[in-house]
Amino acid sequence: MLGRSTPRVANPGAWGGALTRVVGGRPRNRRKKERNESERRWRLPAFNWRRLMLSVASILGVFAIVGGTLWILDQPIQAVSVSGRVQRVARVDVERIVKEHVRGAGLLSVDLASVRKALHAIPWVDAVSVQRAWPHGLNVLVIEQVAAARWGESGLLNTRGELFATGERHIPPELAQLSGPDGKEAAVAEKYLAAQGRLTQAGLRLTAMRLDARGSWEFDLSDGVTVRLGRRQFDERFEKFIAAALKLVTQRGDDIQYVDMRYTNGFAIGWRGSPAHSQLQKDAYGDLSEGKQRPAALVARRQKTRLLPALPSGEKRGFCPAAPNEDGGRDA
């Protein structure tokens, strides 16, 4: 043991303190770093409140300017101008209804849709346009209904087949009279307009068209001739009348009472029952009571036609441009 010296430590307190600071410093730094990160996470971002207030003030200013301008422009309506070619619609009635619906409203706040709806309720008004007229008025354009035909005794149809007036007292006498079951106005008007266009080209005018409850069609011409078309094949039978019977009707309309187109391959003609017409039939077709058939066959051969077989009761003999159906009767 002698001669061996014990190592000496210079200032042991200093080493211990340094060791303590090194070892214990890591936890304190970590907690401080975590605290700083938490504070940064919950801290609100910086905001330019001045810019926000300026934007809000600008928006409010724009709204104030727009509102003031609208208030200045929304002046009371003082004048109503009515235009359009009208005969059955009274302009004073249009002005009265408009003023009733714009009372207390300004030029901008007025409900134009309600004004149009009220004007459409006036009889004979087909279409209407209502526009603002600065600074204090309204312009109203009225389009009147165009009556294309009568419906029944006192109704009127327009060109679209719509029943727009009932119970009319003053009906133009030149209008054709149409009739049919309820709800068939448009169908009858469509057939009438199509047929009238074709007949006008031939110099005839259609004065009446009827559709009965069974669905059978017939129409009257201006010369008093009635054309029967039946329940089926309206278009085909009408075209057959135009092609085969129209020429005879235009030439002998005063002698003809009706034309029956309900035959399959031809048609029948009912002659008016005056003595002159009876003599005319005898001369053309022979006196059937005496059995003289030769003149009738001669006339039929010259006209390249064939006589119809026995017709139903009440019909007189006519001719057809083709052979009748096998049973000699009519279709529906």
C-alpha positions in Angstrom: 0.0 0.0 0.0 2.9 2.3 0.6 4.1 4.1 -2.4 0.6 3.9 -4.2 -1.1 7.2 -4.3 -4.9 7.8 -4.4 -6.1 9.8 -7.4 -7.4 13.2 -6.6 -10.3 14.9 -8.1 -10.1 18.6 -8.5 -13.3 20.4 -7.5 -15.7 17.4 -7.5 -18.7 19.8 -7.0 -18.1 21.4 -10.4 -18.2 18.0 -12.2 -21.4 17.0 -10.4 -23.1 20.2 -11.2 -22.1 20.0 -14.9 -23.3 16.4 -15.0 -26.6 17.3 -13.5 -27.1 20.2 -16.0 -26.3 18.0 -19.0 -28.4 15.0 -17.9 -31.3 17.1 -16.7 -31.3 19.6 -19.6 -32.9 17.4 -22.2 -36.3 17.0 -20.6 -36.7 20.7 -20.0 -35.9 21.6 -23.6 -38.3 19.0 -25.0 -41.2 20.3 -22.8 -40.5 23.9 -23.9 -40.5 22.9 -27.5 -43.8 21.1 -27.2 -45.3 24.1 -25.4 -44.2 26.4 -28.2 -45.7 24.2 -30.8 -49.0 24.0 -29.0 -49.1 27.8 -28.7 -48.5 28.2 -32.4 -51.2 25.7 -33.2 -54.0 27.5 -31.4 -52.9 31.0 -32.2 -55.3 32.8 -34.6 -53.7 33.9 -37.9 -53.1 37.6 -38.4 -56.1 39.3 -40.1 -56.3 42.7 -41.8 -59.5 44.0 -40.2 -59.1 47.3 -41.9 -59.4 45.8 -45.3 -62.5 43.8 -44.2 -64.2 46.9 -42.9 -63.5 48.7 -46.2 -65.0 45.9 -48.2 -68.1 45.8 -46.1 -68.5 49.5 -46.4 -68.1 49.3 -50.2 -70.8 46.6 -50.6 -73.2 48.6 -48.4 -72.6 51.7 -50.5 -73.3 49.8 -53.7 -76.6 48.5 -52.3 -77.5 52.0 -51.1 -76.9 53.4 -54.6 -78.9 50.7 -56.3 -81.8 50.9 -53.9 -81.9 54.7 -54.3 -81.9 54.4 -58.0 -84.7 51.9 -58.0 -86.7 54.0 -55.6 -86.3 57.0 -58.0 -87.3 55.0 -61.1 -90.3 53.3 -59.4 -92.6 56.1 -60.2 -96.4 55.8 -60.0 -98.1 54.8 -63.3 -100.0 57.7 -64.7 -100.7 56.7 -68.4 -101.9 53.5 -70.2 -101.6 53.3 -74.0 -103.7 50.6 -75.8 -102.9 49.6 -79.3 -104.0 46.9 -81.7 -106.7 46.4 -84.4 -109.8 45.6 -82.3 -113.4 45.6 -83.2 -115.1 43.5 -80.5 -112.8 44.6 -77.6 -113.5 48.0 -76.1 -110.3 50.0 -75.4 -112.0 51.7 -72.4 -112.5 48.2 -70.8 -108.8 47.5 -71.3 -107.7 50.7 -69.7 -110.1 50.2 -66.8 -108.8 46.7 -66.0 -105.1 47.8 -66.2 -105.7 50.8 -63.9 -107.5 48.5 -61.4 -104.5 46.2 -61.2 -101.7 48.8 -61.1 -103.3 51.0 -58.4 -100.7 51.9 -55.8 -97.9 50.1 -57.7 -94.9 51.8 -59.3 -93.5 51.3 -62.7 -90.9 48.8 -61.5 -92.9 47.1 -58.8 -96.0 46.4 -60.9 -96.9 42.8 -61.5 -97.1 42.6 -65.3 -98.1 38.9 -65.3 -101.2 39.5 -63.2 -102.2 42.4 -65.6 -101.9 40.1 -68.6 -103.9 37.4 -66.9 -106.7 39.9 -66.2 -106.8 41.1 -69.8 -107.0 37.6 -71.1 -110.3 37.2 -69.3 -111.9 39.8 -71.6 -114.1 38.2 -74.3 -112.6 38.2 -77.8 -109.0 38.8 -76.5 -106.7 36.2 -78.1 -103.2 37.5 -77.0 -101.9 40.5 -75.1 -98.6 42.2 -74.4 -97.9 44.6 -71.5 -94.6 46.6 -71.4 -93.3 49.4 -69.3 -93.0 52.8 -70.9 -90.6 55.2 -69.1 -91.1 57.2 -67.0 -94.8 56.9 -66.0 -96.7 54.6 -68.4 -97.6 51.2 -69.7 -98.0 50.1 -73.3 -100.7 47.4 -73.9 -101.0 45.6 -77.3 -104.2 43.6 -77.7 -104.7 40.9 -80.4 -108.3 40.1 -81.0 -109.7 36.6 -81.7 -110.5 35.7 -85.3 -113.7 33.9 -85.6 -113.4 31.0 -88.1 -116.8 29.4 -87.7 -119.9 29.2 -85.5 -120.3 26.4 -83.0 -123.9 25.3 -82.5 -126.4 28.2 -82.2 -124.4 30.9 -80.4 -120.8 29.7 -80.0 -117.7 30.8 -81.9 -114.5 29.0 -82.8 -111.1 30.5 -83.7 -108.7 29.3 -86.3 -107.2 26.8 -83.8 -110.5 25.2 -83.2 -110.9 26.7 -79.7 -114.4 27.6 -78.5 -113.7 31.2 -77.2 -117.2 32.6 -77.0 -120.6 31.2 -76.1 -124.0 32.9 -76.0 -123.1 35.5 -78.7 -126.0 37.6 -79.9 -124.3 39.1 -83.0 -122.7 36.4 -85.1 -121.4 37.2 -88.6 -123.8 35.5 -91.0 -121.0 34.5 -93.4 -119.5 32.1 -90.9 -120.0 28.4 -91.4 -122.0 26.6 -88.7 -120.3 23.6 -87.1 -121.8 21.2 -84.7 -120.8 18.0 -82.8 -120.6 16.4 -79.4 -119.1 18.3 -76.5 -115.3 18.2 -76.6 -115.1 17.7 -80.4 -114.8 21.3 -81.3 -111.1 21.1 -82.3 -111.7 17.9 -84.4 -114.6 19.4 -86.3 -112.8 22.7 -86.9 -109.7 20.9 -88.2 -111.8 19.0 -90.8 -113.7 22.1 -91.7 -110.6 24.2 -92.3 -109.0 21.5 -94.4 -112.1 20.9 -96.5 -112.9 24.6 -97.0 -109.4 25.2 -98.5 -110.0 22.6 -101.1 -113.5 23.7 -102.0 -112.6 27.3 -102.3 -110.2 26.4 -105.1 -113.3 25.0 -107.0 -115.4 28.1 -106.4 -117.6 26.6 -103.7 -118.0 27.5 -100.1 -118.7 25.2 -97.2 -121.6 26.6 -95.1 -122.1 23.8 -92.5 -120.4 20.7 -91.2 -121.9 18.2 -88.7 -120.6 15.4 -86.6 -123.4 13.4 -85.0 -123.3 11.3 -81.8 -122.6 8.1 -83.9 -119.5 9.7 -85.5 -121.0 10.3 -88.9 -119.8 13.3 -91.0 -121.7 15.4 -93.5 -121.3 19.0 -94.8 -123.4 21.5 -96.8 -122.2 23.6 -99.7 -123.2 27.2 -100.6 -125.4 25.9 -103.5 -127.5 23.8 -101.0 -125.9 20.4 -101.8 -125.3 18.1 -98.8 -122.4 15.7 -99.0 -122.6 12.6 -96.8 -119.3 11.0 -95.8 -120.3 8.6 -93.1 -118.4 7.4 -90.0 -115.2 6.0 -91.7 -112.5 7.1 -94.1 -113.3 10.8 -94.0 -110.2 11.8 -95.9 -110.5 9.1 -98.5 -114.1 9.8 -99.2 -113.6 13.5 -99.3 -110.8 13.1 -101.9 -113.1 10.8 -103.9 -115.8 13.5 -103.9 -113.2 16.1 -105.1 -112.0 13.8 -107.9 -115.3 12.3 -109.1 -118.3 14.3 -108.0 -117.2 17.9 -107.6 -117.4 18.7 -111.3 -121.0 17.5 -111.5 -121.9 19.5 -108.4 -120.4 22.7 -109.8 -122.3 22.2 -113.1 -125.6 20.9 -111.8 -125.7 22.1 -108.2 -129.2 23.5 -108.5 -130.5 20.1 -109.5 -128.8 18.1 -106.8 -130.0 17.7 -103.2 -127.3 15.5 -101.8 -124.3 13.4 -102.7 -123.8 10.2 -100.8 -120.1 9.1 -100.7 -120.6 6.1 -98.4 -120.4 3.6 -101.2 -117.3 1.4 -101.6 -116.6 2.1 -105.3 -118.9 5.0 -106.1 -121.4 7.5 -104.9 -125.2 8.2 -105.1 -126.9 11.4 -106.0 -130.2 12.6 -104.7 -132.0 14.9 -107.2 -134.3 17.6 -106.1 -138.0 16.6 -106.4 -139.4 19.3 -108.7 -141.4 18.2 -111.8 -138.7 19.7 -114.1 -136.1 17.6 -112.4 -138.3 14.5 -112.6 -138.6 15.0 -116.4 -134.8 15.6 -116.5 -134.3 12.2 -114.9 -136.7 10.5 -117.3 -134.9 12.0 -120.2 -131.5 10.9 -118.9 -132.2 7.5 -117.3 -135.5 6.4 -118.9 -139.0 6.1 -117.4 -138.5 3.3 -114.9 -142.2 2.9 -114.4 -142.7 2.0 -118.1 -139.6 -0.2 -118.2 -137.7 1.9 -120.7 -134.2 1.1 -119.8 -132.5 1.7 -123.2 -132.0 5.5 -122.9 -130.5 5.0 -119.4 -128.1 2.5 -120.7 -127.2 4.7 -123.6 -126.5 7.7 -121.3 -124.5 5.6 -119.0 -122.4 4.2 -121.8 -121.7 7.6 -123.3 -120.6 8.9 -119.9 -118.6 5.7 -119.3 -120.4 5.1 -116.0 -122.7 2.4 -114.6 -126.0 2.8 -112.9 -126.2 2.0 -109.2 -128.5 -0.9 -108.2 -131.6 -0.3 -106.1 -130.9 2.3 -103.5 -132.4 2.5 -100.0 -135.8 4.0 -99.5 -135.9 7.8 -100.1 -133.0 7.9 -102.5 -133.3 8.5 -106.2 -131.1 7.0 -108.9 -127.9 8.6 -109.7 -124.7 7.3 -111.3 -121.2 6.3 -110.1 -117.9 6.3 -111.9 -117.2 2.7 -110.9 -119.1 -0.4 -110.0 -120.8 -0.5 -106.6 -119.9 -3.0 -103.9 -121.2 -6.5 -104.4 -124.3 -6.2 -102.1 -125.3 -2.9 -103.6 -125.4 -1.2 -100.2 -123.6 1.5 -98.4 -120.8 1.4 -95.9 -121.3 3.2 -92.6 
